């Protein structure tokens, strides 16, 4: 199969499996200008599927970096209200949203952390209504990736410069199953397998999860009524969609106040244009009480100080070490891929759909049920070949879920 056919398959997956656009629907694409080739294929596929309108919002990493270097301080305290209001209105009116990721993981390396933190906070506050609509699956949303030269150089620094993009393309095509004859069928079979995992976990109704691995001894309480999910979801109109391409995880929600112990990261975290690596978090009664980081501690400071909910967990996700992305041996430096190579946790807000009846509850009612609320939702990887996970039942019995990094 040649490159063009794989790229066509990728665009098809983004439209038909990712956002699963319906006739008469609007599609919003947020993408870096480097990904224009894929954007154009997605636009064509969307209109062929019956889209009413495809709206493209382009960004440019060079422009973004220039702003952080040269714009006045007040530029970073002004919320993007016009953009937030437009996106929220589109989400309320049944649009679907596709993000195409291609940004350099080190884009903002060396930028004053105060600028980054200030703009993240005002942006997150402005976009809170839109994000809540997506986190409750009111609207369909998905994310895919497109390799830029800067990203490829980060992933394959030792490869000849002219080969880096092709190496990253090959890795992406394998991870997203765009290199098979019938990618739509392949994805359906894969999602069926993830659903079977969820069904087994939902029958057990574990009260807690106990993680042990080098540098990790952590107990995570699960709230009553928690649901194990996979990235295949259903929006408010009953239309299925896939939030991430690729995906290898099953995930649920922790109780906001029920995490205790220490967890160590096992892969770098690319956050806000910087890398945080080799960090540990210590929790007591659901909150981070101590932390260390060998790389990017000031960025971790900013993440944890975003708001009150940033120091608590909003997601627990299980991924076997022998997943295809993990076995590739590639470190992608983007959560979209790296989270599918490792068990992970997320700091910040919870997804309402991971709780029975959660999408019909108010923010206050969700909080009463133990759901965390925050302006952020940041996944970090903590799985390894040495990880063991036990599910603790209501009567305190421990049952093996993971042994040596794989399903038990």
VEXDREN-2710 file (C-alpha; in Angstrom, 1 decimal):
% VEXDREN-2710
k/r/px/py/pz
1/UNK/0.0/0.0/0.0
2/UNK/1.5/3.3/-1.0
3/UNK/1.7/6.5/1.1
4/UNK/-1.2/8.2/-0.6
5/UNK/-3.5/5.3/0.0
6/UNK/-2.5/5.2/3.7
7/UNK/-3.1/8.9/4.0
8/UNK/-6.6/8.5/2.4
9/UNK/-7.3/5.8/4.9
10/UNK/-6.3/8.0/7.7
11/UNK/-8.6/10.9/6.6
12/UNK/-11.4/8.4/6.2
13/UNK/-10.9/7.1/9.7
14/UNK/-10.8/10.6/11.1
15/UNK/-14.2/11.4/9.5
16/UNK/-16.1/8.1/9.6
17/UNK/-14.7/6.6/12.8
18/UNK/-13.3/9.6/14.8
19/UNK/-16.0/12.3/14.6
20/UNK/-18.4/10.1/12.6
21/UNK/-19.9/13.1/10.9
22/UNK/-23.6/12.8/10.0
23/UNK/-25.4/14.4/7.0
24/UNK/-26.2/18.1/7.6
25/UNK/-23.7/18.4/10.4
26/UNK/-20.9/21.0/10.8
27/UNK/-17.3/19.9/11.3
28/UNK/-14.8/22.1/13.0
29/UNK/-11.1/21.3/12.4
30/UNK/-8.4/22.8/14.6
31/UNK/-5.0/22.2/13.1
32/UNK/-1.5/23.5/12.6
33/UNK/-0.8/24.9/9.1
34/UNK/1.8/22.1/8.7
35/UNK/-1.0/19.6/8.4
36/UNK/-2.8/21.2/5.5
37/UNK/-2.4/18.1/3.3
38/UNK/-4.4/16.0/5.7
39/UNK/-6.8/18.8/6.5
40/UNK/-7.8/19.0/2.8
41/UNK/-8.4/15.2/2.6
42/UNK/-10.5/15.4/5.8
43/UNK/-12.5/18.3/4.3
44/UNK/-13.2/16.4/1.2
45/UNK/-14.2/13.2/3.1
46/UNK/-16.5/15.2/5.3
47/UNK/-18.4/16.8/2.5
48/UNK/-18.7/13.5/0.7
49/UNK/-20.2/12.1/3.9
50/UNK/-22.9/14.9/3.8
51/UNK/-21.4/17.7/6.0
52/UNK/-23.2/21.0/5.8
53/UNK/-20.1/23.0/6.6
54/UNK/-16.4/22.3/7.4
55/UNK/-14.8/25.1/9.3
56/UNK/-11.0/25.1/9.6
57/UNK/-9.1/27.0/12.3
58/UNK/-5.4/27.0/11.4
59/UNK/-2.6/27.8/13.8
60/UNK/1.1/28.2/13.1
61/UNK/3.8/27.1/15.7
62/UNK/6.2/29.8/14.5
63/UNK/3.6/32.5/15.0
64/UNK/2.7/31.0/18.4
65/UNK/6.4/31.0/19.6
66/UNK/6.9/34.6/18.3
67/UNK/4.0/35.8/20.3
68/UNK/5.4/34.3/23.5
69/UNK/8.8/35.8/22.8
70/UNK/7.7/39.3/21.8
71/UNK/4.1/40.2/22.8
72/UNK/3.5/42.5/25.7
73/UNK/2.6/41.0/29.1
74/UNK/-1.0/42.1/28.9
75/UNK/-1.4/39.9/25.8
76/UNK/-1.4/36.8/28.1
77/UNK/-4.1/38.0/30.5
78/UNK/-6.8/38.6/27.8
79/UNK/-9.1/35.6/27.5
80/UNK/-10.0/34.5/23.9
81/UNK/-13.7/35.1/24.6
82/UNK/-14.7/35.5/20.9
83/UNK/-13.2/32.1/20.1
84/UNK/-14.7/30.4/23.2
85/UNK/-18.2/31.8/22.5
86/UNK/-18.1/30.6/18.9
87/UNK/-16.9/27.1/19.9
88/UNK/-19.5/26.7/22.6
89/UNK/-22.2/27.8/20.3
90/UNK/-21.1/25.3/17.7
91/UNK/-21.0/22.5/20.3
92/UNK/-24.5/23.4/21.5
93/UNK/-25.8/23.2/17.9
94/UNK/-24.5/19.7/17.1
95/UNK/-21.2/20.5/15.5
96/UNK/-18.4/17.9/15.8
97/UNK/-14.7/18.7/16.4
98/UNK/-11.5/17.3/15.1
99/UNK/-8.1/18.3/16.4
100/UNK/-5.0/17.5/14.3
101/UNK/-1.9/17.6/16.4
102/UNK/1.5/18.3/14.9
103/UNK/3.2/20.8/17.3
104/UNK/6.9/20.6/18.4
105/UNK/7.0/19.1/21.9
106/UNK/9.6/21.7/22.8
107/UNK/7.9/24.6/21.2
108/UNK/7.8/26.8/24.3
109/UNK/11.1/25.7/25.8
110/UNK/12.8/28.7/27.4
111/UNK/9.7/30.8/27.5
112/UNK/8.9/32.5/30.8
113/UNK/6.7/30.0/32.7
114/UNK/4.6/32.9/34.0
115/UNK/3.5/33.8/30.5
116/UNK/2.5/30.2/29.8
117/UNK/0.7/29.8/33.1
118/UNK/-1.2/33.1/32.7
119/UNK/-2.5/32.4/29.2
120/UNK/-3.3/28.8/30.0
121/UNK/-5.5/29.9/32.9
122/UNK/-7.4/32.6/31.1
123/UNK/-7.9/30.4/28.1
124/UNK/-9.1/27.5/30.2
125/UNK/-11.5/29.7/32.0
126/UNK/-12.9/31.1/28.8
127/UNK/-13.2/27.6/27.2
128/UNK/-14.7/26.0/30.3
129/UNK/-18.2/25.8/28.9
130/UNK/-17.0/24.3/25.6
131/UNK/-14.8/21.8/27.3
132/UNK/-17.6/20.7/29.6
133/UNK/-19.8/20.0/26.6
134/UNK/-17.1/17.8/25.2
135/UNK/-16.2/16.1/28.5
136/UNK/-19.8/15.1/28.9
137/UNK/-19.9/13.8/25.3
138/UNK/-22.7/16.3/24.4
139/UNK/-20.8/16.8/21.1
140/UNK/-18.6/14.4/19.1
141/UNK/-14.9/15.1/19.2
142/UNK/-11.7/13.4/18.1
143/UNK/-8.0/13.8/17.8
144/UNK/-5.4/12.6/15.2
145/UNK/-1.8/13.6/14.4
146/UNK/0.2/14.9/11.5
147/UNK/4.0/14.8/11.7
148/UNK/5.8/18.2/11.5
149/UNK/9.6/18.3/10.9
150/UNK/10.2/19.6/14.4
151/UNK/8.1/16.8/16.0
152/UNK/9.8/14.2/13.8
153/UNK/13.3/15.5/14.8
154/UNK/12.3/15.1/18.5
155/UNK/11.1/11.5/18.0
156/UNK/14.0/10.4/15.7
157/UNK/17.0/12.6/16.6
158/UNK/19.5/10.1/15.4
159/UNK/18.0/9.4/12.0
160/UNK/19.1/11.3/8.9
161/UNK/17.1/14.5/8.6
162/UNK/15.6/13.5/5.2
163/UNK/14.2/10.2/6.7
164/UNK/12.7/11.5/9.9
165/UNK/9.2/12.5/8.6
166/UNK/8.8/9.2/6.7
167/UNK/9.8/7.2/9.9
168/UNK/7.2/9.1/11.9
169/UNK/4.6/8.6/9.2
170/UNK/5.2/4.9/9.1
171/UNK/4.9/4.7/12.9
172/UNK/1.6/6.7/12.9
173/UNK/0.1/4.7/10.1
174/UNK/0.8/1.4/12.0
175/UNK/-0.6/2.8/15.3
176/UNK/-3.8/4.0/13.7
177/UNK/-4.4/0.9/11.5
178/UNK/-4.3/3.1/8.3
179/UNK/-2.0/0.5/6.7
180/UNK/-4.5/-2.3/6.4
181/UNK/-6.9/-3.1/3.6
182/UNK/-10.1/-2.4/5.5
183/UNK/-9.3/0.1/8.3
184/UNK/-12.9/0.6/9.2
185/UNK/-13.4/-3.1/9.9
186/UNK/-10.1/-3.3/11.7
187/UNK/-11.2/-0.5/14.1
188/UNK/-14.5/-2.1/14.8
189/UNK/-12.8/-5.4/15.8
190/UNK/-10.4/-3.5/18.0
191/UNK/-13.1/-1.5/19.7
192/UNK/-15.1/-4.6/20.3
193/UNK/-12.1/-6.1/22.1
194/UNK/-11.8/-3.0/24.3
195/UNK/-15.5/-3.2/25.1
196/UNK/-15.1/-6.7/26.3
197/UNK/-12.5/-5.6/28.8
198/UNK/-14.8/-2.8/30.0
199/UNK/-17.6/-5.3/30.5
200/UNK/-15.5/-7.5/32.7
201/UNK/-14.4/-4.7/34.9
202/UNK/-17.9/-3.2/35.2
203/UNK/-19.1/-6.6/36.5
204/UNK/-16.5/-6.6/39.2
205/UNK/-17.3/-3.1/40.6
206/UNK/-14.0/-2.7/42.4
207/UNK/-13.9/-0.3/45.3
208/UNK/-10.2/0.5/44.9
209/UNK/-7.2/-0.1/42.7
210/UNK/-3.8/-0.8/44.2
211/UNK/-0.8/-0.1/42.0
212/UNK/2.7/-1.4/42.7
213/UNK/5.9/-1.0/40.6
214/UNK/9.4/0.5/41.1
215/UNK/8.8/3.9/42.6
216/UNK/5.0/3.4/42.8
217/UNK/2.8/2.2/45.6
218/UNK/-0.6/3.9/45.1
219/UNK/-4.1/3.2/46.1
220/UNK/-6.9/4.8/44.1
221/UNK/-10.5/4.7/45.4
222/UNK/-13.3/4.4/42.8
223/UNK/-16.6/6.2/43.4
224/UNK/-19.9/4.3/43.7
225/UNK/-21.4/4.0/40.2
226/UNK/-18.1/4.4/38.3
227/UNK/-18.1/3.1/34.7
228/UNK/-15.2/1.6/32.8
229/UNK/-15.2/3.0/29.3
230/UNK/-13.2/2.9/26.1
231/UNK/-12.6/5.8/23.7
232/UNK/-15.5/4.8/21.6
233/UNK/-18.4/6.9/22.9
234/UNK/-21.9/8.1/22.0
235/UNK/-22.9/11.8/21.8
236/UNK/-26.2/13.4/23.0
237/UNK/-27.9/12.5/19.7
238/UNK/-27.0/8.9/20.1
239/UNK/-24.3/8.9/17.4
240/UNK/-21.1/6.9/18.2
241/UNK/-17.7/8.5/17.8
242/UNK/-14.1/7.8/18.8
243/UNK/-12.4/10.4/20.9
244/UNK/-8.7/9.4/20.2
245/UNK/-7.1/7.8/17.2
246/UNK/-5.2/5.7/18.2
247/UNK/-6.5/4.2/21.4
248/UNK/-5.6/1.2/23.4
249/UNK/-7.0/2.1/26.9
250/UNK/-9.9/1.3/29.1
251/UNK/-10.5/4.0/31.7
252/UNK/-12.7/5.1/34.6
253/UNK/-13.0/7.8/37.2
254/UNK/-11.2/8.0/40.6
255/UNK/-12.9/9.4/43.7
256/UNK/-11.6/12.9/44.1
257/UNK/-10.6/12.4/47.8
258/UNK/-9.5/8.7/47.7
259/UNK/-6.0/8.6/46.3
260/UNK/-3.1/7.8/48.7
261/UNK/0.5/6.9/48.2
262/UNK/3.3/7.7/45.6
263/UNK/3.4/7.3/41.9
264/UNK/6.4/7.7/39.6
265/UNK/6.2/8.7/35.9
266/UNK/7.6/6.2/33.3
267/UNK/7.6/8.4/30.2
268/UNK/8.1/12.1/29.6
269/UNK/5.1/14.4/29.7
270/UNK/4.8/17.0/26.9
271/UNK/2.8/19.8/28.5
272/UNK/2.3/23.4/27.3
273/UNK/5.2/23.2/24.8
274/UNK/7.7/21.8/27.3
275/UNK/8.7/18.4/28.6
276/UNK/8.4/17.2/32.2
277/UNK/10.3/14.0/33.0
278/UNK/11.2/11.6/35.8
279/UNK/8.7/13.0/38.3
280/UNK/7.0/11.6/41.3
281/UNK/3.7/12.6/43.0
282/UNK/2.7/11.8/46.5
283/UNK/-1.0/11.9/47.4
284/UNK/-2.9/12.0/50.7
285/UNK/-6.7/11.9/50.7
286/UNK/-6.8/12.7/47.0
287/UNK/-4.5/15.6/46.8
288/UNK/-0.8/16.0/45.8
289/UNK/1.1/16.8/48.9
290/UNK/4.6/16.5/47.6
291/UNK/6.3/16.1/44.2
292/UNK/9.7/16.0/42.5
293/UNK/10.8/16.3/38.9
294/UNK/14.3/15.9/37.4
295/UNK/13.2/17.8/34.2
296/UNK/10.7/20.6/34.0
297/UNK/9.9/21.1/37.7
298/UNK/8.9/24.7/37.1
299/UNK/6.4/23.4/34.5
300/UNK/5.0/20.9/37.0
301/UNK/4.7/23.7/39.5
302/UNK/2.6/25.6/37.0
303/UNK/0.4/22.6/36.2
304/UNK/-0.3/21.8/39.8
305/UNK/-1.1/25.4/40.7
306/UNK/-3.6/25.9/37.8
307/UNK/-6.6/25.6/40.2
308/UNK/-7.8/23.7/43.2
309/UNK/-8.7/20.6/41.2
310/UNK/-5.3/20.4/39.5
311/UNK/-3.8/18.5/42.4
312/UNK/-6.4/15.7/42.3
313/UNK/-7.0/12.9/39.8
314/UNK/-9.8/12.8/37.2
315/UNK/-9.0/9.6/35.3
316/UNK/-7.5/6.1/35.8
317/UNK/-6.6/4.2/32.6
318/UNK/-5.3/0.7/32.0
319/UNK/-3.1/-0.1/29.0
320/UNK/-1.1/-3.3/28.8
321/UNK/2.7/-2.9/28.3
322/UNK/2.4/-5.2/25.3
323/UNK/0.1/-2.9/23.4
324/UNK/1.2/-2.2/19.8
325/UNK/2.4/1.3/20.5
326/UNK/4.4/0.2/23.5
327/UNK/6.0/-2.6/21.6
328/UNK/7.0/-0.2/18.8
329/UNK/9.6/1.2/21.3
330/UNK/8.9/4.7/20.0
331/UNK/8.6/7.6/22.4
332/UNK/6.2/10.1/20.6
333/UNK/6.4/13.0/23.0
334/UNK/2.7/13.6/22.7
335/UNK/0.0/12.2/25.0
336/UNK/-2.2/11.2/22.1
337/UNK/0.2/8.3/21.4
338/UNK/2.2/7.8/24.6
339/UNK/-0.8/7.3/26.8
340/UNK/-1.7/4.3/24.6
341/UNK/1.7/2.7/25.4
342/UNK/1.3/2.8/29.2
343/UNK/-1.1/2.8/32.1
344/UNK/-1.8/6.4/33.0
345/UNK/-3.5/8.7/35.3
346/UNK/-4.9/12.2/34.7
347/UNK/-4.6/15.3/36.9
348/UNK/-7.6/17.5/36.7
349/UNK/-11.2/17.3/35.7
350/UNK/-13.3/14.1/35.5
351/UNK/-15.4/12.9/32.5
352/UNK/-19.1/13.0/33.5
353/UNK/-19.9/10.0/31.4
354/UNK/-17.6/7.7/33.5
355/UNK/-20.3/7.9/36.3
356/UNK/-23.7/6.3/36.1
357/UNK/-26.1/9.0/35.2
358/UNK/-23.3/11.5/35.3
359/UNK/-24.1/13.4/32.1
360/UNK/-27.5/14.4/33.5
361/UNK/-26.0/15.8/36.8
362/UNK/-25.1/19.4/37.6
363/UNK/-21.5/20.3/38.6
364/UNK/-22.6/20.4/42.2
365/UNK/-24.2/17.0/42.0
366/UNK/-21.1/15.5/40.3
367/UNK/-18.9/17.0/43.1
368/UNK/-21.1/15.4/45.7
369/UNK/-20.5/12.0/44.0
370/UNK/-16.7/12.5/44.2
371/UNK/-16.0/13.7/40.7
372/UNK/-13.1/16.1/40.4
373/UNK/-13.5/19.5/38.7
374/UNK/-10.7/21.5/37.1
375/UNK/-9.7/23.7/34.2
376/UNK/-7.2/21.1/33.2
377/UNK/-7.1/17.4/32.3
378/UNK/-3.5/16.2/31.8
379/UNK/-2.6/12.5/31.4
380/UNK/0.7/11.3/32.6
381/UNK/2.2/7.8/32.0
382/UNK/3.1/5.5/34.9
383/UNK/2.8/2.0/33.6
384/UNK/5.8/-0.4/33.1
385/UNK/6.7/-4.1/32.5
386/UNK/7.0/-4.4/36.3
387/UNK/3.6/-3.0/37.2
388/UNK/1.1/-5.0/39.2
389/UNK/-2.5/-3.8/39.8
390/UNK/-5.0/-5.4/42.2
391/UNK/-8.7/-4.7/42.3
392/UNK/-10.0/-4.4/45.9
393/UNK/-13.6/-5.5/46.3
394/UNK/-16.1/-4.2/48.7
395/UNK/-15.2/-6.8/51.3
396/UNK/-11.5/-6.0/51.0
397/UNK/-10.5/-9.0/48.8
398/UNK/-7.6/-8.3/46.4
399/UNK/-8.0/-9.7/42.9
400/UNK/-5.2/-9.5/40.2
401/UNK/-6.0/-7.2/37.3
402/UNK/-2.4/-6.6/36.0
403/UNK/0.7/-8.7/36.5
404/UNK/4.1/-7.7/35.1
405/UNK/2.5/-5.0/33.0
406/UNK/-0.2/-7.2/31.3
407/UNK/-3.7/-8.2/31.9
408/UNK/-4.0/-10.9/34.6
END
